[in-house]
Amino acid sequence: MISYMHAIILGLLQGFSELFPISSLGHTVLLPAVLNWHIDRSSNAFVAFVVLTHFATALVLLGFFWRDWLAIIAGIVRVLAKREIGINDTYGRLGWLLIVSTVPAGLLGLLLEHKLQALFGEATVVAVALACNGAVLYGVEQMRNRQVKEGPHDDTRLAALSWTQAVVIGLAQCFALIPGFSRTGLSMTGALLTGLSHENAVRYSFLLATPIIFAAAVLKLPDLFTRGLTGLGPAAVGGICAAVTAYFSVRFLVKYFETRTLTPFAIYCMVAGLAAFVFLLN
């Protein structure tokens, strides 16, 4: 069982860390382990609680980008009706690119659901994954094309991605199924390697987050009701807290990545992951 105090802390943490490239799952697993909270992190109820806080974050993203999603959904429907993607149909193509990027993580999540859930109880493994997440972010920042200009987001540039590049971003996102690896961070690194700027990369990452989180919610949220209404109250409070911090996070990050990079987050993840690993071993 999760107490209301634990739910508030984890909810605030998840909403903040889900959109920052520092792994919300990693922090949600490591904090209770480091503080020695008596919570069964690999249980269905805990995973459902985590999914609910993610769902709240996805609702915030949907509200923040609602105009974009109206255009994207209209574009997807338009392509289905015409059975082709028009040359100048930016949002029709963008919508299908997002679908292609979502498929790898969706399929892998279904195939490895129980094995991935078991990792929630392996805090030392998660600590190592968090440090590796930082190393990946740092490495990609060193590898990316420095000639790519930062500036205002450009949906035509997102729609110009190839289908192969969309798959690459989707495959990068797959690693975030492991707690400790950041979905935002890895999808951004995949996008950066395709030649996108930081601002376009984070925009694509945030748009990509919505369908995959909603799909996870449909799959796991029924577990909250396996014991009737027991535990639903703390979960709802956690979800509200996650929505609050997610709102401020998305506003900050959209502005931040207009001019800045992943490097500070990479350094934080490496330091935090190694520190948590050493602490848990002792």
Backbone as JSON, one array per atom type, in Angstrom:
{
  "sequence": "MISYMHAIILGLLQGFSELFPISSLGHTVLLPAVLNWHIDRSSNAFVAFVVLTHFATALVLLGFFWRDWLAIIAGIVRVLAKREIGINDTYGRLGWLLIVSTVPAGLLGLLLEHKLQALFGEATVVAVALACNGAVLYGVEQMRNRQVKEGPHDDTRLAALSWTQAVVIGLAQCFALIPGFSRTGLSMTGALLTGLSHENAVRYSFLLATPIIFAAAVLKLPDLFTRGLTGLGPAAVGGICAAVTAYFSVRFLVKYFETRTLTPFAIYCMVAGLAAFVFLLN",
  "N": [[0.84, -1.2, 0.0], [0.4, 2.27, -0.66], [1.02, 5.19, 1.06], [-0.68, 8.35, 1.65], [1.16, 10.43, 1.9], [3.47, 9.33, 0.72], [2.42, 9.02, -1.84], [2.0, 11.68, -2.64], [4.64, 12.69, -2.67], [5.89, 10.97, -4.56], [4.25, 11.45, -6.74], [4.65, 14.22, -7.29], [7.37, 14.06, -7.88], [7.38, 12.32, -10.11], [5.9, 13.74, -12.09], [7.59, 15.86, -12.5], [10.07, 14.63, -13.23], [9.44, 12.99, -15.41], [9.25, 14.44, -17.8], [11.64, 15.84, -17.88], [14.88, 14.82, -19.0], [15.69, 12.6, -17.29], [14.74, 10.24, -16.33], [11.88, 9.25, -15.02], [10.82, 6.83, -14.08], [13.13, 5.63, -13.08], [13.77, 7.32, -10.91], [11.44, 7.03, -9.4], [11.64, 4.41, -8.59], [14.13, 4.38, -7.26], [14.05, 6.32, -5.17], [12.18, 5.36, -3.07], [13.67, 3.08, -2.42], [16.17, 4.04, -1.52], [15.34, 5.58, 0.65], [14.28, 3.63, 2.16], [11.54, 2.91, 2.18], [8.69, 0.95, 2.88], [7.53, -0.49, 0.46], [6.15, -2.51, -2.01], [7.63, -2.56, -4.84], [7.5, -3.97, -7.2], [4.96, -4.88, -7.47], [1.65, -5.31, -8.92], [-0.11, -3.31, -8.16], [1.53, -1.13, -7.45], [2.82, -0.62, -9.87], [0.59, 0.08, -11.39], [-0.12, 2.43, -10.04], [2.09, 4.02, -10.73], [1.72, 4.13, -13.49], [-0.67, 5.58, -13.55], [0.18, 8.1, -12.65], [1.84, 8.73, -14.77], [-0.11, 8.84, -16.74], [-1.51, 11.11, -15.97], [0.45, 12.99, -16.53], [0.55, 12.7, -19.3], [-1.96, 13.7, -19.97], [-1.57, 16.38, -19.37], [0.36, 17.03, -21.31], [-1.19, 16.58, -23.57], [-3.07, 18.62, -23.24], [-1.37, 20.83, -23.4], [-0.39, 20.71, -25.99], [-2.69, 20.77, -27.55], [-3.74, 22.04, -29.85], [-1.94, 21.24, -31.79], [-2.37, 18.49, -31.73], [-5.0, 18.32, -32.66], [-4.6, 19.1, -35.32], [-2.86, 17.05, -36.11], [-4.37, 14.67, -35.74], [-6.48, 15.21, -37.5], [-4.95, 15.2, -39.81], [-4.1, 12.5, -39.93], [-6.54, 11.19, -40.31], [-7.24, 12.34, -42.74], [-5.28, 11.3, -44.44], [-5.95, 8.58, -44.32], [-8.45, 8.68, -45.54], [-7.81, 9.54, -48.13], [-5.97, 7.69, -48.82], [-3.32, 8.14, -49.29], [-0.36, 10.1, -48.69], [-0.25, 13.47, -48.98], [1.96, 15.65, -50.79], [2.4, 18.13, -49.61], [1.24, 17.77, -47.17], [1.75, 18.35, -44.17], [0.94, 17.7, -41.47], [-0.44, 15.35, -41.81], [1.59, 13.57, -42.62], [3.31, 13.85, -40.41], [1.72, 12.8, -38.36], [1.59, 10.05, -39.06], [4.28, 9.42, -38.95], [4.71, 9.64, -36.19], [3.14, 7.5, -35.33], [4.57, 5.35, -36.44], [6.94, 5.62, -34.96], [6.0, 4.96, -32.46], [5.3, 2.28, -32.48], [7.52, 0.3, -32.09], [8.27, 0.44, -29.26], [5.77, -0.03, -28.14], [5.12, -2.68, -28.96], [7.31, -4.11, -27.88], [6.99, -3.54, -25.18], [4.63, -4.93, -24.59], [5.42, -7.58, -25.09], [7.46, -8.02, -23.24], [6.39, -7.44, -20.79], [6.07, -8.53, -18.08], [8.69, -9.21, -17.33], [9.93, -6.72, -17.43], [8.48, -5.42, -15.46], [9.39, -6.73, -13.2], [11.85, -5.57, -12.84], [11.38, -3.28, -11.4], [11.73, -3.85, -8.77], [14.43, -4.1, -8.5], [16.62, -2.23, -7.4], [19.39, -1.62, -7.5], [20.11, -2.34, -10.09], [18.58, -0.5, -11.49], [19.83, 1.86, -10.69], [22.3, 1.62, -11.96], [21.39, 1.67, -14.6], [20.43, 4.3, -14.7], [22.81, 5.77, -14.51], [23.99, 4.9, -16.89], [22.16, 5.97, -18.66], [22.77, 8.69, -18.43], [25.35, 8.61, -19.53], [24.79, 7.93, -22.17], [23.29, 10.18, -23.02], [25.26, 12.15, -22.8], [27.21, 11.19, -24.57], [25.86, 11.27, -27.07], [25.46, 14.0, -27.33], [28.05, 14.78, -27.81], [28.49, 13.58, -30.23], [26.65, 14.59, -32.06], [25.69, 16.59, -34.91], [27.19, 19.62, -35.03], [26.57, 21.66, -36.65], [23.91, 21.98, -36.94], [21.32, 24.24, -36.7], [19.92, 25.94, -33.93], [16.63, 27.09, -32.99], [13.34, 28.5, -33.62], [10.69, 26.07, -33.35], [9.89, 23.77, -35.99], [7.48, 22.34, -37.72], [7.39, 21.38, -40.3], [9.94, 20.49, -40.64], [9.99, 18.35, -38.85], [8.11, 16.72, -40.12], [9.56, 16.09, -42.33], [11.22, 14.04, -41.69], [12.51, 10.79, -42.42], [10.96, 7.53, -42.94], [12.59, 5.56, -41.95], [14.17, 7.01, -40.15], [12.19, 7.66, -38.3], [11.68, 5.14, -37.26], [14.15, 4.64, -36.06], [14.13, 6.55, -33.98], [11.98, 5.5, -32.57], [13.03, 3.01, -31.81], [15.09, 3.85, -30.15], [13.57, 4.88, -28.08], [12.63, 2.54, -26.99], [14.49, 1.54, -25.13], [13.89, 2.97, -22.9], [11.98, 1.56, -21.61], [13.2, 0.17, -19.67], [13.58, 0.79, -16.3], [15.26, 3.7, -15.26], [16.44, 4.45, -17.6], [15.71, 7.23, -19.6], [12.7, 8.12, -21.17], [12.1, 10.56, -22.47], [14.72, 11.55, -22.76], [16.05, 9.53, -24.33], [14.47, 9.35, -26.66], [14.85, 11.94, -27.53], [17.63, 11.88, -28.02], [17.73, 10.05, -30.13], [16.32, 11.56, -32.01], [18.02, 13.77, -32.25], [20.22, 12.57, -33.46], [19.22, 12.14, -35.97], [19.43, 14.57, -37.09], [17.89, 16.66, -36.18], [17.24, 19.79, -34.48], [17.71, 20.74, -30.99], [15.33, 21.89, -30.03], [13.36, 21.06, -31.88], [13.71, 18.34, -31.5], [12.92, 17.88, -28.81], [10.28, 18.64, -29.03], [9.23, 16.7, -30.8], [9.66, 14.49, -29.17], [7.95, 15.03, -26.96], [5.45, 15.0, -28.25], [5.46, 12.37, -29.06], [5.32, 11.07, -26.63], [2.68, 11.05, -25.75], [0.83, 9.09, -27.09], [2.05, 6.59, -26.38], [2.02, 6.57, -23.59], [-0.71, 6.74, -23.05], [-1.5, 4.29, -24.12], [-0.22, 2.51, -22.34], [-1.62, 3.16, -20.06], [-4.22, 2.24, -20.6], [-3.7, -0.46, -20.54], [-2.71, -1.03, -17.91], [-4.04, 0.44, -15.86], [-6.51, -0.76, -15.01], [-5.62, -2.48, -12.99], [-5.61, -1.04, -10.67], [-8.09, -1.33, -9.6], [-8.35, -3.85, -8.67], [-8.52, -4.45, -6.02], [-10.93, -3.4, -5.23], [-11.84, -0.19, -4.15], [-9.65, 0.32, -2.67], [-6.65, 1.96, -2.14], [-7.06, 3.6, -4.28], [-7.5, 6.28, -3.67], [-4.94, 7.45, -2.74], [-3.6, 7.05, -5.18], [-5.01, 8.71, -6.94], [-4.48, 11.2, -5.79], [-1.71, 11.26, -6.13], [-1.65, 11.34, -8.93], [-2.77, 13.87, -9.45], [-0.84, 15.53, -8.29], [1.31, 14.9, -9.94], [0.41, 15.95, -12.36], [0.49, 18.69, -11.83], [3.27, 19.33, -11.45], [4.18, 18.46, -13.92], [3.04, 20.26, -15.69], [4.44, 22.67, -15.2], [6.97, 21.76, -15.81], [6.92, 21.12, -18.59], [6.49, 23.62, -19.72], [8.84, 24.92, -18.95], [10.86, 23.33, -20.17], [10.36, 23.4, -22.94], [11.07, 26.01, -23.48], [13.7, 26.0, -22.52], [15.17, 24.25, -24.22], [15.38, 25.73, -26.5], [17.79, 26.97, -26.67], [19.68, 25.49, -25.3], [21.37, 22.42, -24.13], [21.52, 18.77, -23.67], [23.51, 18.18, -21.92], [23.86, 19.08, -19.07], [21.9, 17.48, -17.8], [22.8, 14.97, -18.43], [25.2, 14.8, -16.95], [24.14, 14.99, -14.36], [22.59, 12.59, -14.23], [24.58, 10.6, -14.43], [26.1, 11.07, -12.09], [24.12, 10.89, -10.05], [23.14, 8.27, -10.48], [25.43, 6.64, -10.03], [26.0, 7.37, -7.38], [23.68, 6.5, -6.06], [23.89, 3.77, -6.55], [26.26, 3.05, -5.14], [25.43, 3.73, -2.54], [23.26, 1.96, -2.14], [24.53, -0.5, -2.26], [25.94, -0.45, 0.09]],
  "CA": [[0.0, 0.0, 0.0], [1.1, 3.54, -0.72], [0.36, 6.2, 1.89], [-0.93, 9.62, 0.95], [2.4, 11.21, 1.87], [4.3, 8.74, -0.32], [1.78, 9.3, -3.13], [2.26, 13.09, -2.97], [6.06, 12.84, -3.01], [6.17, 10.27, -5.81], [3.52, 12.14, -7.81], [5.39, 15.44, -7.62], [8.63, 13.64, -8.49], [7.14, 11.76, -11.43], [5.5, 14.79, -13.02], [8.79, 16.65, -12.79], [11.15, 13.88, -13.87], [9.01, 12.33, -16.64], [9.53, 15.27, -18.97], [13.07, 16.06, -17.89], [15.52, 13.58, -19.52], [16.42, 12.01, -16.17], [14.05, 8.99, -16.01], [10.93, 9.27, -13.9], [10.75, 5.48, -13.52], [14.33, 5.41, -12.28], [13.65, 8.06, -9.65], [10.33, 6.46, -8.65], [12.14, 3.18, -7.99], [15.29, 4.6, -6.39], [13.74, 7.09, -3.96], [11.72, 4.49, -1.98], [14.72, 2.14, -2.01], [17.18, 4.79, -0.76], [14.73, 6.02, 1.91], [13.82, 2.42, 2.85], [10.09, 2.84, 2.31], [8.2, -0.42, 2.78], [6.61, -0.54, -0.67], [6.47, -3.57, -2.97], [7.71, -1.79, -6.09], [7.26, -4.83, -8.36], [3.57, -5.34, -7.44], [0.75, -4.74, -9.93], [-0.71, -2.08, -7.63], [2.5, -0.04, -7.53], [2.99, -0.3, -11.3], [-0.62, 0.81, -11.8], [0.02, 3.78, -9.48], [3.07, 4.72, -11.57], [1.08, 4.39, -14.79], [-1.64, 6.66, -13.37], [0.89, 9.38, -12.61], [2.24, 8.98, -16.15], [-1.32, 9.21, -17.46], [-1.76, 12.52, -15.64], [1.42, 13.75, -17.3], [0.12, 12.67, -20.7], [-3.09, 14.63, -20.11], [-0.99, 17.72, -19.41], [0.95, 17.18, -22.64], [-2.29, 16.7, -24.52], [-3.62, 19.97, -23.09], [-0.39, 21.83, -23.83], [-0.24, 20.64, -27.44], [-3.99, 20.37, -28.08], [-3.91, 22.52, -31.23], [-1.13, 20.37, -32.64], [-3.0, 17.17, -31.84], [-6.15, 18.44, -33.56], [-4.07, 19.09, -36.68], [-2.28, 15.74, -36.39], [-5.46, 13.69, -35.89], [-7.13, 15.52, -38.77], [-4.06, 14.75, -40.87], [-4.15, 11.04, -40.01], [-7.84, 10.85, -40.93], [-7.18, 12.78, -44.14], [-4.47, 10.32, -45.16], [-6.76, 7.35, -44.43], [-9.52, 8.91, -46.52], [-7.23, 9.66, -49.47], [-5.09, 6.54, -49.0], [-1.99, 8.61, -49.66], [0.1, 11.29, -47.98], [0.01, 14.54, -49.92], [3.31, 16.19, -50.75], [2.43, 19.26, -48.69], [0.41, 17.46, -46.0], [2.7, 18.29, -43.05], [0.44, 17.03, -40.27], [-0.77, 13.99, -42.17], [2.82, 12.8, -42.56], [3.79, 13.86, -39.03], [0.91, 11.86, -37.59], [1.99, 8.67, -39.34], [5.63, 9.26, -38.41], [4.56, 9.39, -34.76], [2.63, 6.13, -35.19], [5.7, 4.46, -36.72], [7.88, 5.71, -33.84], [5.37, 4.39, -31.27], [5.12, 0.83, -32.61], [8.54, -0.57, -31.47], [8.14, 0.39, -27.8], [4.48, -0.64, -27.82], [5.22, -4.13, -29.12], [8.27, -4.65, -26.93], [6.4, -3.44, -23.85], [3.67, -6.03, -24.44], [6.12, -8.86, -25.1], [8.32, -8.16, -22.06], [5.71, -6.74, -19.69], [6.32, -9.06, -16.73], [10.13, -9.1, -17.05], [10.22, -5.32, -17.17], [7.88, -5.07, -14.17], [10.24, -7.27, -12.14], [12.98, -4.66, -12.63], [10.99, -2.24, -10.44], [12.22, -4.25, -7.46], [15.89, -4.22, -8.55], [17.06, -0.83, -7.32], [20.79, -1.46, -7.93], [20.1, -2.38, -11.56], [18.03, 0.78, -11.94], [20.87, 2.87, -10.47], [23.27, 1.47, -13.06], [20.72, 2.14, -15.81], [20.38, 5.76, -14.65], [24.16, 6.24, -14.87], [24.15, 4.64, -18.33], [21.34, 6.97, -19.35], [23.58, 9.91, -18.49], [26.46, 8.4, -20.47], [24.23, 7.99, -23.53], [22.98, 11.58, -23.32], [26.52, 12.88, -22.98], [27.84, 10.71, -25.79], [25.15, 11.77, -28.24], [25.74, 15.43, -27.44], [29.38, 14.92, -28.4], [28.47, 13.04, -31.59], [25.69, 15.24, -32.95], [26.17, 17.58, -35.87], [27.19, 20.95, -34.42], [26.15, 22.66, -37.64], [22.44, 22.13, -36.89], [20.97, 25.51, -36.06], [18.79, 25.98, -33.02], [15.72, 28.16, -33.36], [11.92, 28.17, -33.45], [10.34, 24.74, -33.83], [9.44, 23.76, -37.37], [6.8, 21.07, -37.94], [7.75, 20.87, -41.62], [11.19, 19.76, -40.45], [9.62, 17.07, -38.26], [7.44, 15.92, -41.15], [10.55, 15.71, -43.35], [11.92, 12.83, -41.26], [12.21, 9.6, -43.21], [10.35, 6.46, -42.16], [13.69, 4.89, -41.24], [14.52, 7.84, -39.0], [11.12, 7.51, -37.32], [11.9, 3.85, -36.61], [15.33, 4.81, -35.2], [13.68, 7.24, -32.77], [11.15, 4.55, -31.83], [13.9, 2.0, -31.2], [15.77, 4.52, -29.03], [12.58, 4.98, -27.01], [12.43, 1.21, -26.4], [15.37, 1.35, -23.99], [13.29, 3.62, -21.73], [11.14, 0.6, -20.9], [14.0, -0.22, -18.51], [13.64, 1.89, -15.34], [16.59, 4.29, -15.2], [16.62, 5.11, -18.89], [14.68, 8.26, -19.76], [11.99, 8.13, -22.45], [12.35, 11.85, -23.11], [16.13, 11.65, -23.12], [16.44, 8.63, -25.41], [13.8, 9.75, -27.9], [15.54, 13.14, -27.98], [18.92, 11.52, -28.6], [17.44, 9.49, -31.44], [15.95, 12.66, -32.9], [19.22, 14.58, -32.51], [21.08, 11.85, -34.39], [18.64, 12.26, -37.31], [19.73, 15.91, -37.59], [16.99, 17.68, -35.65], [17.74, 20.67, -33.43], [17.2, 20.38, -29.66], [13.94, 22.31, -29.87], [12.53, 20.14, -32.65], [13.82, 17.01, -30.9], [12.09, 17.8, -27.61], [8.88, 18.72, -29.48], [8.87, 15.38, -31.29], [9.64, 13.61, -28.01], [6.74, 15.28, -26.19], [4.32, 14.51, -29.03], [5.57, 10.91, -29.05], [5.01, 10.55, -25.29], [1.23, 10.96, -25.49], [0.19, 7.81, -27.43], [2.62, 5.44, -25.67], [1.57, 6.6, -22.2], [-2.13, 6.4, -23.06], [-1.59, 2.84, -24.34], [0.15, 1.85, -21.08], [-2.71, 3.4, -19.1], [-5.31, 1.33, -20.94], [-3.28, -1.81, -20.17], [-2.38, -1.26, -16.51], [-4.88, 1.11, -14.87], [-7.49, -1.66, -14.36], [-5.06, -3.13, -11.79], [-5.93, -0.22, -9.49], [-9.41, -1.69, -9.1], [-8.38, -5.26, -8.32], [-8.9, -4.53, -4.6], [-12.0, -2.43, -5.05], [-11.38, 1.21, -4.15], [-8.48, 0.43, -1.8], [-5.46, 2.48, -2.83], [-7.41, 4.51, -5.37], [-7.36, 7.65, -3.18], [-3.56, 7.9, -2.89], [-3.24, 7.08, -6.6], [-5.6, 9.91, -7.52], [-3.71, 12.34, -5.28], [-0.43, 11.22, -6.84], [-1.88, 11.79, -10.29], [-2.97, 15.32, -9.43], [0.47, 16.14, -8.03], [2.12, 14.72, -11.15], [-0.08, 16.9, -13.37], [0.94, 20.04, -11.47], [4.69, 19.51, -11.77], [4.36, 18.25, -15.36], [2.67, 21.51, -16.38], [5.56, 23.62, -15.11], [8.12, 21.16, -16.47], [6.84, 21.24, -20.05], [6.68, 25.04, -20.05], [10.25, 25.24, -18.78], [11.73, 22.61, -21.1], [10.17, 23.92, -24.29], [11.88, 27.23, -23.56], [15.1, 25.66, -22.23], [15.85, 23.63, -25.35], [15.56, 26.67, -27.6], [19.18, 27.42, -26.72], [20.58, 24.69, -24.46], [21.61, 21.04, -24.52], [21.26, 17.7, -22.71], [24.7, 17.91, -21.12], [23.68, 19.14, -17.6], [21.1, 16.34, -17.36], [23.68, 13.81, -18.56], [26.1, 14.79, -15.8], [23.33, 14.67, -13.17], [22.23, 11.18, -14.22], [25.76, 9.79, -14.13], [26.46, 11.26, -10.68], [23.04, 10.36, -9.21], [23.1, 6.82, -10.63], [26.57, 6.04, -9.34], [25.85, 7.6, -5.94], [22.63, 5.59, -5.56], [24.42, 2.4, -6.61], [27.18, 2.88, -4.01], [24.63, 3.78, -1.31], [22.46, 0.75, -2.0], [25.44, -1.62, -1.98], [26.37, -0.37, 1.48]],
  "C": [[0.87, 1.25, 0.0], [0.33, 4.54, 0.13], [0.15, 7.47, 1.09], [0.34, 10.45, 0.87], [3.34, 10.67, 0.78], [3.74, 9.07, -1.71], [2.06, 10.74, -3.57], [3.7, 13.27, -3.42], [6.37, 12.2, -4.36], [5.45, 10.93, -6.99], [4.23, 13.4, -8.26], [6.69, 15.1, -8.35], [8.42, 13.14, -9.91], [6.8, 12.84, -12.45], [6.68, 15.65, -13.44], [9.78, 15.87, -13.64], [10.74, 13.16, -15.15], [9.39, 13.14, -17.87], [10.98, 15.72, -19.03], [13.74, 14.74, -18.32], [16.32, 12.84, -18.45], [15.74, 10.74, -15.63], [13.15, 9.07, -14.78], [10.81, 7.89, -13.26], [11.96, 5.2, -12.63], [14.22, 6.09, -10.93], [12.53, 7.48, -8.77], [10.72, 5.15, -7.99], [13.21, 3.47, -6.94], [14.94, 5.34, -5.1], [13.2, 6.21, -2.84], [12.79, 3.53, -1.5], [15.76, 2.84, -1.13], [16.63, 5.2, 0.6], [14.14, 4.86, 2.71], [12.32, 2.44, 3.14], [9.66, 1.39, 2.1], [7.1, -0.49, 1.72], [7.07, -1.65, -1.6], [6.46, -2.96, -4.37], [7.44, -2.65, -7.33], [5.82, -5.33, -8.42], [2.75, -4.67, -8.54], [0.18, -3.41, -9.47], [0.25, -0.91, -7.74], [2.72, 0.37, -8.98], [1.78, 0.48, -11.82], [-0.6, 2.24, -11.28], [0.97, 4.62, -10.35], [2.46, 5.08, -12.92], [0.07, 5.52, -14.67], [-0.96, 8.02, -13.32], [1.42, 9.74, -14.0], [1.05, 9.45, -16.98], [-1.67, 10.67, -17.21], [-0.8, 13.42, -16.41], [1.03, 13.82, -18.77], [-1.05, 13.6, -20.95], [-2.61, 16.07, -20.17], [-0.37, 17.99, -20.78], [-0.12, 17.36, -23.7], [-2.92, 18.09, -24.46], [-2.67, 21.03, -23.6], [-0.28, 21.88, -25.35], [-1.57, 20.35, -28.14], [-4.22, 20.86, -29.51], [-3.14, 21.63, -32.2], [-1.8, 19.01, -32.83], [-4.26, 17.22, -32.69], [-5.69, 18.38, -35.01], [-3.53, 17.71, -37.07], [-3.36, 14.69, -36.61], [-6.21, 13.92, -37.18], [-6.28, 15.05, -39.94], [-4.08, 13.24, -41.04], [-5.43, 10.58, -40.7], [-7.83, 11.2, -42.41], [-6.39, 11.78, -44.99], [-5.24, 9.01, -45.35], [-7.83, 7.5, -45.5], [-8.98, 8.92, -47.95], [-6.36, 8.47, -49.84], [-3.72, 6.94, -49.57], [-1.66, 9.85, -48.85], [0.46, 12.35, -49.0], [1.39, 15.13, -49.73], [3.42, 17.3, -49.71], [1.6, 19.03, -47.43], [1.32, 17.25, -44.78], [2.18, 17.44, -41.91], [-0.05, 15.61, -40.57], [0.46, 13.1, -42.08], [3.36, 12.73, -41.14], [3.03, 12.86, -38.17], [1.33, 10.42, -37.81], [3.42, 8.4, -38.92], [5.58, 8.95, -36.91], [4.05, 7.97, -34.5], [3.77, 5.13, -35.4], [6.68, 4.46, -35.56], [7.32, 5.05, -32.58], [5.37, 2.87, -31.29], [6.21, 0.01, -31.92], [8.4, -0.7, -29.96], [6.83, -0.27, -27.38], [4.54, -2.15, -27.89], [6.15, -4.75, -28.09], [7.73, -4.61, -25.5], [5.4, -4.56, -23.58], [4.38, -7.37, -24.3], [6.9, -9.1, -23.8], [7.7, -7.57, -20.8], [6.12, -7.24, -18.32], [7.8, -8.99, -16.36], [10.51, -7.66, -16.72], [9.66, -4.89, -15.81], [8.75, -5.57, -13.03], [11.42, -6.36, -11.85], [12.66, -3.54, -11.64], [11.51, -2.58, -9.04], [13.73, -4.35, -7.39], [16.52, -2.84, -8.56], [18.5, -0.65, -7.79], [20.91, -1.49, -9.45], [19.61, -1.06, -12.12], [19.06, 1.89, -11.77], [21.91, 2.83, -11.58], [22.67, 1.99, -14.36], [20.66, 3.66, -15.85], [21.73, 6.36, -15.03], [24.42, 6.03, -16.35], [23.34, 5.62, -19.16], [22.11, 8.28, -19.5], [24.71, 9.78, -19.49], [25.97, 8.48, -21.91], [23.93, 9.44, -23.92], [24.25, 12.37, -23.62], [27.19, 12.47, -24.29], [27.18, 11.25, -27.04], [25.38, 13.27, -28.43], [27.11, 15.66, -28.09], [29.39, 14.49, -29.87], [27.65, 13.87, -32.56], [26.35, 16.3, -33.82], [26.06, 18.98, -35.28], [26.72, 22.03, -35.38], [24.64, 22.87, -37.63], [22.09, 23.37, -36.1], [19.79, 25.34, -35.11], [17.87, 27.13, -33.45], [14.28, 27.73, -33.14], [11.6, 26.8, -34.01], [9.72, 24.83, -35.22], [8.82, 22.4, -37.66], [7.06, 20.52, -39.34], [9.06, 20.09, -41.54], [10.91, 18.4, -39.81], [8.99, 16.16, -39.3], [8.39, 15.47, -42.24], [11.4, 14.52, -42.92], [11.55, 11.67, -42.19], [11.55, 8.55, -42.32], [11.41, 5.7, -41.37], [14.1, 5.68, -40.01], [13.46, 7.75, -37.92], [11.27, 6.2, -36.56], [13.08, 3.94, -35.65], [14.94, 5.49, -33.9], [12.83, 6.3, -31.92], [11.98, 3.49, -31.14], [14.67, 2.59, -30.02], [14.84, 4.6, -27.82], [12.4, 3.64, -26.29], [13.28, 1.01, -25.14], [14.79, 1.98, -22.72], [12.27, 2.73, -21.04], [11.86, 0.06, -19.67], [14.05, 0.95, -17.53], [15.08, 2.4, -15.17], [16.97, 4.97, -16.49], [15.43, 6.04, -19.13], [14.03, 8.18, -21.14], [12.23, 9.44, -23.19], [13.78, 11.95, -23.61], [16.49, 10.8, -24.31], [15.73, 8.97, -26.72], [14.42, 11.04, -28.43], [16.88, 12.8, -28.62], [18.74, 10.89, -29.98], [17.11, 10.57, -32.45], [17.15, 13.54, -33.23], [20.12, 13.9, -33.53], [20.52, 11.87, -35.82], [18.88, 13.65, -37.89], [18.79, 16.99, -37.11], [17.71, 18.57, -34.65], [17.18, 20.2, -32.09], [15.73, 20.74, -29.52], [12.99, 21.41, -30.66], [12.55, 18.74, -32.05], [12.92, 16.88, -29.67], [10.61, 17.88, -27.99], [8.41, 17.35, -29.98], [8.75, 14.39, -30.13], [8.36, 13.79, -27.19], [5.49, 14.81, -26.93], [4.29, 12.98, -28.99], [5.17, 10.31, -27.71], [3.53, 10.25, -25.13], [0.65, 9.6, -25.86], [0.74, 6.63, -26.64], [2.17, 5.41, -24.22], [0.09, 6.25, -22.11], [-2.31, 4.9, -23.26], [-1.26, 2.07, -23.07], [-0.97, 2.0, -20.05], [-3.88, 2.44, -19.35], [-4.99, -0.09, -20.46], [-3.22, -2.03, -18.67], [-3.34, -0.62, -15.5], [-5.98, 0.22, -14.28], [-6.96, -2.35, -13.12], [-5.32, -2.32, -10.52], [-7.25, -0.65, -8.84], [-9.49, -3.16, -8.7], [-8.75, -5.48, -6.86], [-10.03, -3.56, -4.28], [-11.46, -1.02, -5.13], [-10.17, 1.42, -3.26], [-7.28, 0.89, -2.6], [-5.76, 3.46, -3.93], [-7.23, 5.97, -4.96], [-5.94, 8.17, -3.31], [-3.13, 7.98, -4.36], [-3.77, 8.33, -7.26], [-4.85, 11.16, -7.08], [-2.35, 12.42, -5.97], [-0.56, 11.71, -8.27], [-2.05, 13.29, -10.39], [-1.64, 16.04, -9.22], [1.37, 16.04, -9.26], [1.71, 15.72, -12.23], [0.44, 18.31, -13.1], [2.39, 20.25, -11.86], [4.96, 19.3, -13.26], [4.04, 19.53, -16.13], [3.83, 22.5, -16.36], [6.8, 23.07, -15.83], [8.09, 21.37, -17.98], [7.03, 22.68, -20.48], [8.16, 25.42, -19.96], [11.1, 24.6, -19.89], [11.58, 23.07, -22.54], [11.0, 25.17, -24.51], [13.37, 26.91, -23.41], [15.81, 25.17, -23.48], [15.87, 24.51, -26.6], [17.04, 27.02, -27.76], [20.16, 26.49, -26.02], [20.54, 23.21, -24.82], [21.27, 20.06, -23.39], [22.4, 17.51, -21.71], [24.5, 18.03, -19.61], [22.9, 17.95, -17.05], [21.93, 15.06, -17.43], [24.59, 13.69, -17.35], [25.33, 14.42, -14.53], [23.02, 13.18, -13.1], [23.42, 10.28, -13.88], [26.13, 9.87, -12.65], [25.41, 10.61, -9.78], [22.98, 8.84, -9.28], [24.22, 6.13, -9.89], [26.46, 6.2, -7.82], [24.8, 6.66, -5.35], [23.13, 4.15, -5.55], [25.34, 2.13, -5.41], [26.41, 2.83, -2.69], [23.88, 2.47, -1.09], [23.33, -0.49, -1.72], [25.84, -1.65, -0.53], [25.21, -0.49, 2.46]]
}
